[in-house]
Amino acid sequence: MSGHSKWANIRVRKGAQDAKRGKIYTRHSKLIEIAAREGGNGDPEKNGRLATAVENAKMDNVPNANIERAIKKGTGELKGAITEAITYEAYGPGGVACIIEGFTDNKNRTLNNVRSAIERRGGKWAESGSVLFLFDRKGVIHAEGKLSDDAELGLIDAGAEDIDRSGTSFTVTTAAGNWSKVRDVLKDDGCTIHDAGLKYVAKQHMAIADVESARKLMEFIDAIEEDEDVSEVHTNADIAEEIGMQLS
């Protein structure tokens, strides 16, 4: 199994920059809060969605105090504005399809801010459903390590659909319900998990053939992700690795 798009690897490297800004802690806290509220229970042993959110947060070294506070907010033990998940659709420079995910306690504020960032950077706001059909909701695991033969067979048995390799790093794509099983196979094989969860994966990719176009797209995404309510931007861009390496 192999993939062709190097965009995911570029996004992982960029994710490390987001972590430095503290956004990754905020994202995990909001995911935990929502999981506790919508799962109806603040006990991870009785709330599978919450257990997964907590485990992912711990993989990214989110402090226990942050996790506990998010659970208490989700169960109502701590008062505050209710956080909701949001999804927007847009076209970026050159017509690249984009799905924007985030969390907000004020939908009007977030909508206005994100729409302004899109238009300011040469993008176009898209009506609901006009871009979403171009993507599938998939499990995506970004990891690093040397896969054993047994682990590779284990990945297939666990539901891996695709493995995209780049040196010792690789991205495994699964059906939405299989990502945690695939992640566990990789952990048991001694691989380092950089990121795991549900993502929007493009059904078809748009090739970005030159550095300037790639740079404009990255600047577009950066401008959107600067908003504290935005957690991630997914695209159908296919940026060749040699072009992506020139973006820094």
N, C-alpha and C positions, 0 to 999 in steps of 0.2 A: 504494500500500500504506500502511496506517495502522493504528495500534493505539489502544486506549482506556485502558489502565491507566497511571497516573502513578506507580505504586509503584516501578518501576525507577529513575526519576529521583530519588526520595527516597532510595533505597538508595545511589545513586552519591554523593549529597551526604554521606550518613552514612559512606560508605567513606573520604572524606577525613579524617574524625575518627579512624577506625581507623588510618589511616596515621600520624597524629600520635602514636599510642600505640605505634607500632613493630610492630603486629600484621601489617602487610602484608609486612614483611621476613621475619618468621617464617614466614608462609604460603608465600611464594615459596621459601624455603629448604627447607621440608618437601616441597613439590611437586618441587623439583629432586632432592632426596635420593631420593624414591620413584621418580622417572623414571629416575635413574641405576641404582638397584638392580633395578627390574623390567624395564628395558630391556636389562640385561646388559652395559652399556658406558658408560664415563664420557666418551666422545668425542661431542660433539653432532653431528658430521658422520656418525657411524655409528649414532646413536640419535635418531630423529626426535622422539620424545616428549620427550627431554631438550632437544633444540634448541628446541622450542616453549616449554618451561618456562624455559629460560635467556633467551630473547628477551622473554618476558612480564616476567621479573624485571628485565631491563635497562630496559624501558619505565617501570617504577616506580622506577628509579634505585637498585636494590639494589646495594650495593658489590660489586666483583669478588671481594674477599676472602670475602664471605659466600657467593657463588656457588661459588667454588672449594672452600670448606670443605664445602658441602652435597654437592657431587659426590663428594668424597673420602669423606664419610660413607656415601653411597649405595653406593659401590664397595667399601667395607670397608677402605679405606686408613686412615681414621680410625675408631677403635673407639668404641662407644657403643650405647645402647639403640636398637632398631630402631623407626622411626616407621611407623605404619600409618594409612591413611585410614579414617575412621569416618563412618557415616551413621545418624542417628536420626530418628524420626518422632514428631510430637506435634500436639496441638490447642492453639491459643492462646486468649486471651480471646475470647468470642463464637463459638467454634467454628472459628476460622480454621485452615486446614490448614498445617502447617509441616514442612519438611525441614531438618534440621540437619546441616551438614557440618563435619568437622574432621580433625585429625591427633593421634595420641597414641602415647606409648610405654608407656602403662599403661591398658588398656581399662577395668579395674574402677574406677580413679580417675575417669576421664572420665565413664563411665556414671553413677556415683553423683552427681557434681557437677552434671552437666547435668540429670539427673532431678530433683534437689533444686531447681534454679533454675526449672524448668518448673512444678513444683507450688507453689512459694513465690509465684509471680507469677500464679496463677490459671489455669494451663494444665493439660493432661492428657497424660500419657504415652500413646503409641499403639504397638500391637504392630507388628512388622515387616510391611510390605506393606499395612497398613490405610490409609495415607495416600499412599504412593508412587504408586499407580495414578492418582492425581488429577493427576500431573505428567508432563511429557515432558522428556527430556534434550535440550536444545537448545544450539546455539551462540548466544551473546549478546555483542554488541559495543556498548559505550557510547562515543560519540564526539561531537565538536563541530566545527563548520565549516559552510561553505556548499557543498553538493553541486552539482557541475556536472551538466549533462544527460548527458554521456558517462559520468560516474561512476555516476549513478543506473541507467543501462542496464547498466553493468558490474556493479553489485551484483546485479541480477536474473540476469545470465548466470553470476555466481559462486555463486548459490544462495540469495540473500536471500529470505526468506519474508515478512518484515514490517518496516516502518520506522515507528517511533513517534516523532514529532517534538514538541519543546517548545522553541520559539524556535530558537536555533542549535544546541541539543543534540538528539541523537537516539539511539535504540536500534534496532539491527538484529538481527533474529532469523533464525537459519538452522537447517538440519538439522545434526545433530551433526558430520558430517564436512566441513562447508563453512565453518566460522567463520574459519579462518585465511585462506582465499582472499578472503572478504569483507573481513576486516581489511586485507589487502594492497591491495585496491582503494581503500579509504578512505585509507590511508597515501599511496598514489601520488597521490591527489587533494588532498593537503595537509591532510587532517583530523587533528585531535588525538585520539588514542585514549586514553580514560581507563581502560578495562577491557575485556578480551576473553577469552573462554574458554567452557567448558561450564557451563551452569547448569540448575537444575530450573525449568521454566516451567509454570505452572498451565494445565490444559486449560480450566477454567472459573474465573471469579473471583468472590469474595465482596465485595460492596460494603460499604465502611465509611462510614456516612452522617453521622457526627458527630465533632467534635473529641475528645471525651472517650474514645470508643471507640478512636479512632486513637492517642491518647496512651497508653492502657493497652496497646495492642498494641506500640507502640514501646518502652515500658518493659519489657515482657515480652522482646522481642528483645534489648534492651540487656543485661538481666540474664543471658541465655544467652551472648551474645557477650563478656561480661566474662571468661568462662572462657578461659584461654590456649590451650586445646586446640581451641576452636571457631573456625572460619574464616568461616563464613557461615550465615545462616538465610534460607531461601527460603519464601515464603508465597503463598497464593492471594488475598491481600487486594488489593482495588481501592480505593485511597485517592485521591479527587479531589484535583487539584493545589491547589485553594483551601484544602482542609482540611490537606493536607500542609504548606503554607506557614505554617500557624499553630502547628505543633508545636515550633518552635524557642523 
